[in-house]
């Protein structure tokens, strides 16, 4: 199975639907299960860590006009520039995030702590020196977006987990997220969690270290493949 598909049209799978947004997996047959999202606010629709896909523009138009494209991980440039240019909007990046700006062919605007209206506030994480990530939370509707540290795609979950912590950080999970009680959690890899999302987040953070040996045994190979492919993006 190809880790990340990089060219050609796919047959996207649309997921994570609710009144003010949806997600899509542009290439359902890739191992990395990269997922983008559209979030509707009072100021329009924000495309988060997006990949281009057939039929996407029509789905977005049904929500509203695009307000901007935002990238929340230094390894999620994806098709942000392509979509920003097509919708004539900037690519929005946290002011402390590098790498992405060199990989998008579109105007870039920086933000400090939040984007959108109502505000989507971000928390800064630097899991590794080259890996910077903004975990985003919109309190107005309880929407939490986690690009890489948590997920449901291959290489994340073990046992009966509904949310998994990435293998590289199971021994030091992002416990500062424990104060959040989201109504839904959206991920950069895999489908989101909408039912009892707060409980799923609590379990993921509390059990990450305890389940590390099992995760190491069952997901190491997958994580090595995903990491090797990511650094080439």
DAFEN-V553190 format. One record per helix or strand of 2 or more residues. SS is the DSSP state (a for helix, b for strand). FROM is the first residue (numbers start at 1). TO is the last residue. If there is no record, write none. Layout:
ss->{SS SS}
from->{FROM FROM}
to->{TO TO}
This chain:
ss->{b b b b a b a b a b b b b b b b a a b a a}
from->{13 21 34 44 56 66 80 91 100 108 114 120 131 143 150 164 167 175 184 197 212}
to->{18 25 41 48 63 71 87 94 103 111 115 128 138 146 151 165 169 179 187 207 230}
